[in-house]
Amino acid sequence: MAKIILEKEKCIGCGSCQAVCPKYWQLADDGKAKYLGPSELEDKDIGCNQEAVDTCPVQCIHIEK
């Protein structure tokens, strides 16, 4: 299982996570990223979440395996 970690205080609200992985990410009312998925992901479901990690300019999204 993999765990998604969002360091919300570091988020600048650029929306890159939502752009590459809208199934799991959106911008919340405060303008920062909000993770919509389960707290733990099967390895097969990491997919676009890894893209969100890779595209985040402030590296506030992490996947812990």
mmCIF file of the N, C-alpha and C atoms, coordinates in Angstrom:
data_MODEL
# 
_entry.id   MODEL 
# 
loop_
_atom_site.group_PDB 
_atom_site.id 
_atom_site.type_symbol 
_atom_site.label_atom_id 
_atom_site.label_alt_id 
_atom_site.label_comp_id 
_atom_site.label_asym_id 
_atom_site.label_entity_id 
_atom_site.label_seq_id 
_atom_site.pdbx_PDB_ins_code 
_atom_site.Cartn_x 
_atom_site.Cartn_y 
_atom_site.Cartn_z 
_atom_site.occupancy 
_atom_site.B_iso_or_equiv 
_atom_site.pdbx_formal_charge 
_atom_site.auth_seq_id 
_atom_site.auth_comp_id 
_atom_site.auth_asym_id 
_atom_site.auth_atom_id 
_atom_site.pdbx_PDB_model_num 
ATOM 1   N N  . MET A 1 1  ? 0.833   -1.186 0.000   1.00 0.00 ? 1  MET A N  1 
ATOM 2   C CA . MET A 1 1  ? 0.000   0.000  0.000   1.00 0.00 ? 1  MET A CA 1 
ATOM 3   C C  . MET A 1 1  ? 0.881   1.254  0.000   1.00 0.00 ? 1  MET A C  1 
ATOM 4   N N  . ALA A 1 2  ? 0.404   2.268  -0.647  1.00 0.00 ? 2  ALA A N  1 
ATOM 5   C CA . ALA A 1 2  ? 1.102   3.554  -0.690  1.00 0.00 ? 2  ALA A CA 1 
ATOM 6   C C  . ALA A 1 2  ? 0.228   4.598  0.006   1.00 0.00 ? 2  ALA A C  1 
ATOM 7   N N  . LYS A 1 3  ? 0.880   5.559  0.628   1.00 0.00 ? 3  LYS A N  1 
ATOM 8   C CA . LYS A 1 3  ? 0.172   6.612  1.334   1.00 0.00 ? 3  LYS A CA 1 
ATOM 9   C C  . LYS A 1 3  ? 0.494   7.950  0.688   1.00 0.00 ? 3  LYS A C  1 
ATOM 10  N N  . ILE A 1 4  ? -0.526  8.770  0.451   1.00 0.00 ? 4  ILE A N  1 
ATOM 11  C CA . ILE A 1 4  ? -0.344  10.100 -0.113  1.00 0.00 ? 4  ILE A CA 1 
ATOM 12  C C  . ILE A 1 4  ? -0.163  11.085 1.037   1.00 0.00 ? 4  ILE A C  1 
ATOM 13  N N  . ILE A 1 5  ? 0.868   11.897 0.942   1.00 0.00 ? 5  ILE A N  1 
ATOM 14  C CA . ILE A 1 5  ? 1.128   12.920 1.954   1.00 0.00 ? 5  ILE A CA 1 
ATOM 15  C C  . ILE A 1 5  ? 1.108   14.278 1.270   1.00 0.00 ? 5  ILE A C  1 
ATOM 16  N N  . LEU A 1 6  ? 0.286   15.175 1.791   1.00 0.00 ? 6  LEU A N  1 
ATOM 17  C CA . LEU A 1 6  ? 0.196   16.540 1.279   1.00 0.00 ? 6  LEU A CA 1 
ATOM 18  C C  . LEU A 1 6  ? 0.633   17.498 2.378   1.00 0.00 ? 6  LEU A C  1 
ATOM 19  N N  . GLU A 1 7  ? 1.682   18.255 2.108   1.00 0.00 ? 7  GLU A N  1 
ATOM 20  C CA . GLU A 1 7  ? 2.122   19.298 3.031   1.00 0.00 ? 7  GLU A CA 1 
ATOM 21  C C  . GLU A 1 7  ? 1.402   20.583 2.625   1.00 0.00 ? 7  GLU A C  1 
ATOM 22  N N  . LYS A 1 8  ? 0.173   20.717 3.104   1.00 0.00 ? 8  LYS A N  1 
ATOM 23  C CA . LYS A 1 8  ? -0.716  21.784 2.654   1.00 0.00 ? 8  LYS A CA 1 
ATOM 24  C C  . LYS A 1 8  ? -0.141  23.177 2.903   1.00 0.00 ? 8  LYS A C  1 
ATOM 25  N N  . GLU A 1 9  ? 0.604   23.349 3.973   1.00 0.00 ? 9  GLU A N  1 
ATOM 26  C CA . GLU A 1 9  ? 1.173   24.662 4.279   1.00 0.00 ? 9  GLU A CA 1 
ATOM 27  C C  . GLU A 1 9  ? 2.183   25.122 3.224   1.00 0.00 ? 9  GLU A C  1 
ATOM 28  N N  . LYS A 1 10 ? 2.765   24.192 2.488   1.00 0.00 ? 10 LYS A N  1 
ATOM 29  C CA . LYS A 1 10 ? 3.719   24.528 1.428   1.00 0.00 ? 10 LYS A CA 1 
ATOM 30  C C  . LYS A 1 10 ? 3.048   24.801 0.085   1.00 0.00 ? 10 LYS A C  1 
ATOM 31  N N  . CYS A 1 11 ? 1.801   24.364 -0.061  1.00 0.00 ? 11 CYS A N  1 
ATOM 32  C CA . CYS A 1 11 ? 1.091   24.473 -1.334  1.00 0.00 ? 11 CYS A CA 1 
ATOM 33  C C  . CYS A 1 11 ? 0.907   25.938 -1.740  1.00 0.00 ? 11 CYS A C  1 
ATOM 34  N N  . ILE A 1 12 ? 1.172   26.216 -3.030  1.00 0.00 ? 12 ILE A N  1 
ATOM 35  C CA . ILE A 1 12 ? 0.999   27.577 -3.557  1.00 0.00 ? 12 ILE A CA 1 
ATOM 36  C C  . ILE A 1 12 ? -0.256  27.695 -4.426  1.00 0.00 ? 12 ILE A C  1 
ATOM 37  N N  . GLY A 1 13 ? -0.996  26.597 -4.562  1.00 0.00 ? 13 GLY A N  1 
ATOM 38  C CA . GLY A 1 13 ? -2.255  26.627 -5.304  1.00 0.00 ? 13 GLY A CA 1 
ATOM 39  C C  . GLY A 1 13 ? -2.112  26.776 -6.801  1.00 0.00 ? 13 GLY A C  1 
ATOM 40  N N  . CYS A 1 14 ? -1.053  26.237 -7.367  1.00 0.00 ? 14 CYS A N  1 
ATOM 41  C CA . CYS A 1 14 ? -0.824  26.386 -8.808  1.00 0.00 ? 14 CYS A CA 1 
ATOM 42  C C  . CYS A 1 14 ? -1.778  25.528 -9.642  1.00 0.00 ? 14 CYS A C  1 
ATOM 43  N N  . GLY A 1 15 ? -2.303  24.449 -9.060  1.00 0.00 ? 15 GLY A N  1 
ATOM 44  C CA . GLY A 1 15 ? -3.253  23.597 -9.766  1.00 0.00 ? 15 GLY A CA 1 
ATOM 45  C C  . GLY A 1 15 ? -2.642  22.532 -10.640 1.00 0.00 ? 15 GLY A C  1 
ATOM 46  N N  . SER A 1 16 ? -1.327  22.352 -10.591 1.00 0.00 ? 16 SER A N  1 
ATOM 47  C CA . SER A 1 16 ? -0.708  21.336 -11.449 1.00 0.00 ? 16 SER A CA 1 
ATOM 48  C C  . SER A 1 16 ? -1.179  19.935 -11.085 1.00 0.00 ? 16 SER A C  1 
ATOM 49  N N  . CYS A 1 17 ? -1.392  19.676 -9.805  1.00 0.00 ? 17 CYS A N  1 
ATOM 50  C CA . CYS A 1 17 ? -1.869  18.353 -9.386  1.00 0.00 ? 17 CYS A CA 1 
ATOM 51  C C  . CYS A 1 17 ? -3.254  18.070 -9.966  1.00 0.00 ? 17 CYS A C  1 
ATOM 52  N N  . GLN A 1 18 ? -4.115  19.057 -9.925  1.00 0.00 ? 18 GLN A N  1 
ATOM 53  C CA . GLN A 1 18 ? -5.465  18.911 -10.475 1.00 0.00 ? 18 GLN A CA 1 
ATOM 54  C C  . GLN A 1 18 ? -5.421  18.743 -11.985 1.00 0.00 ? 18 GLN A C  1 
ATOM 55  N N  . ALA A 1 19 ? -4.511  19.432 -12.638 1.00 0.00 ? 19 ALA A N  1 
ATOM 56  C CA . ALA A 1 19 ? -4.410  19.348 -14.102 1.00 0.00 ? 19 ALA A CA 1 
ATOM 57  C C  . ALA A 1 19 ? -4.021  17.956 -14.568 1.00 0.00 ? 19 ALA A C  1 
ATOM 58  N N  . VAL A 1 20 ? -3.108  17.305 -13.845 1.00 0.00 ? 20 VAL A N  1 
ATOM 59  C CA . VAL A 1 20 ? -2.631  15.992 -14.290 1.00 0.00 ? 20 VAL A CA 1 
ATOM 60  C C  . VAL A 1 20 ? -3.385  14.826 -13.646 1.00 0.00 ? 20 VAL A C  1 
ATOM 61  N N  . CYS A 1 21 ? -4.121  15.095 -12.554 1.00 0.00 ? 21 CYS A N  1 
ATOM 62  C CA . CYS A 1 21 ? -4.789  14.005 -11.844 1.00 0.00 ? 21 CYS A CA 1 
ATOM 63  C C  . CYS A 1 21 ? -6.112  14.477 -11.220 1.00 0.00 ? 21 CYS A C  1 
ATOM 64  N N  . PRO A 1 22 ? -7.061  14.918 -12.049 1.00 0.00 ? 22 PRO A N  1 
ATOM 65  C CA . PRO A 1 22 ? -8.309  15.485 -11.518 1.00 0.00 ? 22 PRO A CA 1 
ATOM 66  C C  . PRO A 1 22 ? -9.189  14.488 -10.759 1.00 0.00 ? 22 PRO A C  1 
ATOM 67  N N  . LYS A 1 23 ? -8.983  13.202 -10.975 1.00 0.00 ? 23 LYS A N  1 
ATOM 68  C CA . LYS A 1 23 ? -9.752  12.198 -10.232 1.00 0.00 ? 23 LYS A CA 1 
ATOM 69  C C  . LYS A 1 23 ? -9.444  12.263 -8.737  1.00 0.00 ? 23 LYS A C  1 
ATOM 70  N N  . TYR A 1 24 ? -8.212  12.636 -8.395  1.00 0.00 ? 24 TYR A N  1 
ATOM 71  C CA . TYR A 1 24 ? -7.773  12.620 -7.001  1.00 0.00 ? 24 TYR A CA 1 
ATOM 72  C C  . TYR A 1 24 ? -7.481  13.997 -6.407  1.00 0.00 ? 24 TYR A C  1 
ATOM 73  N N  . TRP A 1 25 ? -7.342  15.028 -7.243  1.00 0.00 ? 25 TRP A N  1 
ATOM 74  C CA . TRP A 1 25 ? -6.926  16.341 -6.751  1.00 0.00 ? 25 TRP A CA 1 
ATOM 75  C C  . TRP A 1 25 ? -7.826  17.454 -7.245  1.00 0.00 ? 25 TRP A C  1 
ATOM 76  N N  . GLN A 1 26 ? -8.066  18.428 -6.395  1.00 0.00 ? 26 GLN A N  1 
ATOM 77  C CA . GLN A 1 26 ? -8.752  19.653 -6.785  1.00 0.00 ? 26 GLN A CA 1 
ATOM 78  C C  . GLN A 1 26 ? -8.246  20.772 -5.885  1.00 0.00 ? 26 GLN A C  1 
ATOM 79  N N  . LEU A 1 27 ? -8.551  22.009 -6.272  1.00 0.00 ? 27 LEU A N  1 
ATOM 80  C CA . LEU A 1 27 ? -8.206  23.136 -5.422  1.00 0.00 ? 27 LEU A CA 1 
ATOM 81  C C  . LEU A 1 27 ? -9.389  23.392 -4.493  1.00 0.00 ? 27 LEU A C  1 
ATOM 82  N N  . ALA A 1 28 ? -9.095  23.500 -3.216  1.00 0.00 ? 28 ALA A N  1 
ATOM 83  C CA . ALA A 1 28 ? -10.125 23.731 -2.201  1.00 0.00 ? 28 ALA A CA 1 
ATOM 84  C C  . ALA A 1 28 ? -10.506 25.210 -2.159  1.00 0.00 ? 28 ALA A C  1 
ATOM 85  N N  . ASP A 1 29 ? -11.475 25.543 -1.334  1.00 0.00 ? 29 ASP A N  1 
ATOM 86  C CA . ASP A 1 29 ? -11.938 26.923 -1.202  1.00 0.00 ? 29 ASP A CA 1 
ATOM 87  C C  . ASP A 1 29 ? -10.835 27.879 -0.756  1.00 0.00 ? 29 ASP A C  1 
ATOM 88  N N  . ASP A 1 30 ? -9.838  27.352 -0.034  1.00 0.00 ? 30 ASP A N  1 
ATOM 89  C CA . ASP A 1 30 ? -8.725  28.196 0.411   1.00 0.00 ? 30 ASP A CA 1 
ATOM 90  C C  . ASP A 1 30 ? -7.664  28.382 -0.671  1.00 0.00 ? 30 ASP A C  1 
ATOM 91  N N  . GLY A 1 31 ? -7.904  27.807 -1.865  1.00 0.00 ? 31 GLY A N  1 
ATOM 92  C CA . GLY A 1 31 ? -6.972  27.955 -2.975  1.00 0.00 ? 31 GLY A CA 1 
ATOM 93  C C  . GLY A 1 31 ? -5.813  26.985 -2.962  1.00 0.00 ? 31 GLY A C  1 
ATOM 94  N N  . LYS A 1 32 ? -5.817  26.064 -2.026  1.00 0.00 ? 32 LYS A N  1 
ATOM 95  C CA . LYS A 1 32 ? -4.734  25.079 -1.920  1.00 0.00 ? 32 LYS A CA 1 
ATOM 96  C C  . LYS A 1 32 ? -5.235  23.706 -2.351  1.00 0.00 ? 32 LYS A C  1 
ATOM 97  N N  . ALA A 1 33 ? -4.285  22.827 -2.644  1.00 0.00 ? 33 ALA A N  1 
ATOM 98  C CA . ALA A 1 33 ? -4.620  21.482 -3.102  1.00 0.00 ? 33 ALA A CA 1 
ATOM 99  C C  . ALA A 1 33 ? -5.398  20.713 -2.048  1.00 0.00 ? 33 ALA A C  1 
ATOM 100 N N  . LYS A 1 34 ? -6.303  19.879 -2.553  1.00 0.00 ? 34 LYS A N  1 
ATOM 101 C CA . LYS A 1 34 ? -7.082  18.994 -1.684  1.00 0.00 ? 34 LYS A CA 1 
ATOM 102 C C  . LYS A 1 34 ? -7.067  17.615 -2.316  1.00 0.00 ? 34 LYS A C  1 
ATOM 103 N N  . TYR A 1 35 ? -6.671  16.623 -1.539  1.00 0.00 ? 35 TYR A N  1 
ATOM 104 C CA . TYR A 1 35 ? -6.634  15.245 -2.014  1.00 0.00 ? 35 TYR A CA 1 
ATOM 105 C C  . TYR A 1 35 ? -8.002  14.611 -1.814  1.00 0.00 ? 35 TYR A C  1 
ATOM 106 N N  . LEU A 1 36 ? -8.549  14.001 -2.851  1.00 0.00 ? 36 LEU A N  1 
ATOM 107 C CA . LEU A 1 36 ? -9.901  13.446 -2.821  1.00 0.00 ? 36 LEU A CA 1 
ATOM 108 C C  . LEU A 1 36 ? -9.948  11.935 -2.645  1.00 0.00 ? 36 LEU A C  1 
ATOM 109 N N  . GLY A 1 37 ? -8.822  11.295 -2.755  1.00 0.00 ? 37 GLY A N  1 
ATOM 110 C CA . GLY A 1 37 ? -8.795  9.836  -2.746  1.00 0.00 ? 37 GLY A CA 1 
ATOM 111 C C  . GLY A 1 37 ? -8.677  9.230  -1.364  1.00 0.00 ? 37 GLY A C  1 
ATOM 112 N N  . PRO A 1 38 ? -8.551  7.918  -1.325  1.00 0.00 ? 38 PRO A N  1 
ATOM 113 C CA . PRO A 1 38 ? -8.401  7.215  -0.048  1.00 0.00 ? 38 PRO A CA 1 
ATOM 114 C C  . PRO A 1 38 ? -7.028  7.497  0.561   1.00 0.00 ? 38 PRO A C  1 
ATOM 115 N N  . SER A 1 39 ? -6.902  7.298  1.860   1.00 0.00 ? 39 SER A N  1 
ATOM 116 C CA . SER A 1 39 ? -5.628  7.576  2.517   1.00 0.00 ? 39 SER A CA 1 
ATOM 117 C C  . SER A 1 39 ? -4.534  6.597  2.079   1.00 0.00 ? 39 SER A C  1 
ATOM 118 N N  . GLU A 1 40 ? -4.940  5.417  1.658   1.00 0.00 ? 40 GLU A N  1 
ATOM 119 C CA . GLU A 1 40 ? -3.968  4.444  1.165   1.00 0.00 ? 40 GLU A CA 1 
ATOM 120 C C  . GLU A 1 40 ? -4.377  3.973  -0.223  1.00 0.00 ? 40 GLU A C  1 
ATOM 121 N N  . LEU A 1 41 ? -3.381  3.847  -1.090  1.00 0.00 ? 41 LEU A N  1 
ATOM 122 C CA . LEU A 1 41 ? -3.615  3.410  -2.470  1.00 0.00 ? 41 LEU A CA 1 
ATOM 123 C C  . LEU A 1 41 ? -2.919  2.090  -2.740  1.00 0.00 ? 41 LEU A C  1 
ATOM 124 N N  . GLU A 1 42 ? -3.567  1.262  -3.530  1.00 0.00 ? 42 GLU A N  1 
ATOM 125 C CA . GLU A 1 42 ? -2.895  0.078  -4.057  1.00 0.00 ? 42 GLU A CA 1 
ATOM 126 C C  . GLU A 1 42 ? -1.826  0.564  -5.025  1.00 0.00 ? 42 GLU A C  1 
ATOM 127 N N  . ASP A 1 43 ? -0.744  -0.169 -5.153  1.00 0.00 ? 43 ASP A N  1 
ATOM 128 C CA . ASP A 1 43 ? 0.325   0.231  -6.067  1.00 0.00 ? 43 ASP A CA 1 
ATOM 129 C C  . ASP A 1 43 ? -0.193  0.465  -7.476  1.00 0.00 ? 43 ASP A C  1 
ATOM 130 N N  . LYS A 1 44 ? -1.162  -0.328 -7.919  1.00 0.00 ? 44 LYS A N  1 
ATOM 131 C CA . LYS A 1 44 ? -1.697  -0.195 -9.278  1.00 0.00 ? 44 LYS A CA 1 
ATOM 132 C C  . LYS A 1 44 ? -2.469  1.110  -9.463  1.00 0.00 ? 44 LYS A C  1 
ATOM 133 N N  . ASP A 1 45 ? -2.867  1.751  -8.360  1.00 0.00 ? 45 ASP A N  1 
ATOM 134 C CA . ASP A 1 45 ? -3.660  2.979  -8.441  1.00 0.00 ? 45 ASP A CA 1 
ATOM 135 C C  . ASP A 1 45 ? -2.829  4.255  -8.289  1.00 0.00 ? 45 ASP A C  1 
ATOM 136 N N  . ILE A 1 46 ? -1.527  4.120  -8.179  1.00 0.00 ? 46 ILE A N  1 
ATOM 137 C CA . ILE A 1 46 ? -0.686  5.304  -7.975  1.00 0.00 ? 46 ILE A CA 1 
ATOM 138 C C  . ILE A 1 46 ? -0.715  6.203  -9.204  1.00 0.00 ? 46 ILE A C  1 
ATOM 139 N N  . GLY A 1 47 ? -0.547  5.649  -10.383 1.00 0.00 ? 47 GLY A N  1 
ATOM 140 C CA . GLY A 1 47 ? -0.651  6.329  -11.669 1.00 0.00 ? 47 GLY A CA 1 
ATOM 141 C C  . GLY A 1 47 ? -0.490  7.834  -11.683 1.00 0.00 ? 47 GLY A C  1 
ATOM 142 N N  . CYS A 1 48 ? -1.614  8.548  -11.864 1.00 0.00 ? 48 CYS A N  1 
ATOM 143 C CA . CYS A 1 48 ? -1.545  9.997  -12.022 1.00 0.00 ? 48 CYS A CA 1 
ATOM 144 C C  . CYS A 1 48 ? -1.138  10.701 -10.729 1.00 0.00 ? 48 CYS A C  1 
ATOM 145 N N  . ASN A 1 49 ? -1.254  10.042 -9.584  1.00 0.00 ? 49 ASN A N  1 
ATOM 146 C CA . ASN A 1 49 ? -0.768  10.659 -8.350  1.00 0.00 ? 49 ASN A CA 1 
ATOM 147 C C  . ASN A 1 49 ? 0.746   10.852 -8.406  1.00 0.00 ? 49 ASN A C  1 
ATOM 148 N N  . GLN A 1 50 ? 1.444   9.931  -9.049  1.00 0.00 ? 50 GLN A N  1 
ATOM 149 C CA . GLN A 1 50 ? 2.888   10.105 -9.231  1.00 0.00 ? 50 GLN A CA 1 
ATOM 150 C C  . GLN A 1 50 ? 3.155   11.301 -10.134 1.00 0.00 ? 50 GLN A C  1 
ATOM 151 N N  . GLU A 1 51 ? 2.311   11.508 -11.139 1.00 0.00 ? 51 GLU A N  1 
ATOM 152 C CA . GLU A 1 51 ? 2.443   12.690 -11.996 1.00 0.00 ? 51 GLU A CA 1 
ATOM 153 C C  . GLU A 1 51 ? 2.227   13.965 -11.188 1.00 0.00 ? 51 GLU A C  1 
ATOM 154 N N  . ALA A 1 52 ? 1.277   13.929 -10.256 1.00 0.00 ? 52 ALA A N  1 
ATOM 155 C CA . ALA A 1 52 ? 1.039   15.088 -9.392  1.00 0.00 ? 52 ALA A CA 1 
ATOM 156 C C  . ALA A 1 52 ? 2.271   15.387 -8.555  1.00 0.00 ? 52 ALA A C  1 
ATOM 157 N N  . VAL A 1 53 ? 2.892   14.349 -8.034  1.00 0.00 ? 53 VAL A N  1 
ATOM 158 C CA . VAL A 1 53 ? 4.144   14.510 -7.273  1.00 0.00 ? 53 VAL A CA 1 
ATOM 159 C C  . VAL A 1 53 ? 5.217   15.136 -8.160  1.00 0.00 ? 53 VAL A C  1 
ATOM 160 N N  . ASP A 1 54 ? 5.363   14.595 -9.356  1.00 0.00 ? 54 ASP A N  1 
ATOM 161 C CA . ASP A 1 54 ? 6.426   15.028 -10.260 1.00 0.00 ? 54 ASP A CA 1 
ATOM 162 C C  . ASP A 1 54 ? 6.230   16.445 -10.795 1.00 0.00 ? 54 ASP A C  1 
ATOM 163 N N  . THR A 1 55 ? 4.983   16.891 -10.932 1.00 0.00 ? 55 THR A N  1 
ATOM 164 C CA . THR A 1 55 ? 4.737   18.215 -11.511 1.00 0.00 ? 55 THR A CA 1 
ATOM 165 C C  . THR A 1 55 ? 4.607   19.322 -10.475 1.00 0.00 ? 55 THR A C  1 
ATOM 166 N N  . CYS A 1 56 ? 4.488   18.976 -9.211  1.00 0.00 ? 56 CYS A N  1 
ATOM 167 C CA . CYS A 1 56 ? 4.320   20.000 -8.172  1.00 0.00 ? 56 CYS A CA 1 
ATOM 168 C C  . CYS A 1 56 ? 5.595   20.855 -8.065  1.00 0.00 ? 56 CYS A C  1 
ATOM 169 N N  . PRO A 1 57 ? 5.491   22.153 -8.315  1.00 0.00 ? 57 PRO A N  1 
ATOM 170 C CA . PRO A 1 57 ? 6.697   22.991 -8.317  1.00 0.00 ? 57 PRO A CA 1 
ATOM 171 C C  . PRO A 1 57 ? 7.304   23.205 -6.931  1.00 0.00 ? 57 PRO A C  1 
ATOM 172 N N  . VAL A 1 58 ? 6.525   23.007 -5.875  1.00 0.00 ? 58 VAL A N  1 
ATOM 173 C CA . VAL A 1 58 ? 7.064   23.210 -4.521  1.00 0.00 ? 58 VAL A CA 1 
ATOM 174 C C  . VAL A 1 58 ? 7.239   21.892 -3.779  1.00 0.00 ? 58 VAL A C  1 
ATOM 175 N N  . GLN A 1 59 ? 7.020   20.791 -4.464  1.00 0.00 ? 59 GLN A N  1 
ATOM 176 C CA . GLN A 1 59 ? 7.220   19.438 -3.930  1.00 0.00 ? 59 GLN A CA 1 
ATOM 177 C C  . GLN A 1 59 ? 6.527   19.238 -2.578  1.00 0.00 ? 59 GLN A C  1 
ATOM 178 N N  . CYS A 1 60 ? 5.240   19.575 -2.535  1.00 0.00 ? 60 CYS A N  1 
ATOM 179 C CA . CYS A 1 60 ? 4.486   19.406 -1.290  1.00 0.00 ? 60 CYS A CA 1 
ATOM 180 C C  . CYS A 1 60 ? 3.643   18.146 -1.279  1.00 0.00 ? 60 CYS A C  1 
ATOM 181 N N  . ILE A 1 61 ? 3.714   17.356 -2.357  1.00 0.00 ? 61 ILE A N  1 
ATOM 182 C CA . ILE A 1 61 ? 2.986   16.092 -2.435  1.00 0.00 ? 61 ILE A CA 1 
ATOM 183 C C  . ILE A 1 61 ? 4.015   14.961 -2.465  1.00 0.00 ? 61 ILE A C  1 
ATOM 184 N N  . HIS A 1 62 ? 3.775   13.949 -1.640  1.00 0.00 ? 62 HIS A N  1 
ATOM 185 C CA . HIS A 1 62 ? 4.700   12.821 -1.557  1.00 0.00 ? 62 HIS A CA 1 
ATOM 186 C C  . HIS A 1 62 ? 3.912   11.511 -1.548  1.00 0.00 ? 62 HIS A C  1 
ATOM 187 N N  . ILE A 1 63 ? 4.546   10.482 -2.063  1.00 0.00 ? 63 ILE A N  1 
ATOM 188 C CA . ILE A 1 63 ? 3.980   9.141  -1.969  1.00 0.00 ? 63 ILE A CA 1 
ATOM 189 C C  . ILE A 1 63 ? 4.942   8.312  -1.137  1.00 0.00 ? 63 ILE A C  1 
ATOM 190 N N  . GLU A 1 64 ? 4.414   7.783  -0.064  1.00 0.00 ? 64 GLU A N  1 
ATOM 191 C CA . GLU A 1 64 ? 5.206   6.952  0.840   1.00 0.00 ? 64 GLU A CA 1 
ATOM 192 C C  . GLU A 1 64 ? 4.783   5.499  0.622   1.00 0.00 ? 64 GLU A C  1 
ATOM 193 N N  . LYS A 1 65 ? 5.730   4.677  0.243   1.00 0.00 ? 65 LYS A N  1 
ATOM 194 C CA . LYS A 1 65 ? 5.405   3.267  -0.030  1.00 0.00 ? 65 LYS A CA 1 
ATOM 195 C C  . LYS A 1 65 ? 5.810   2.395  1.135   1.00 0.00 ? 65 LYS A C  1 
# 
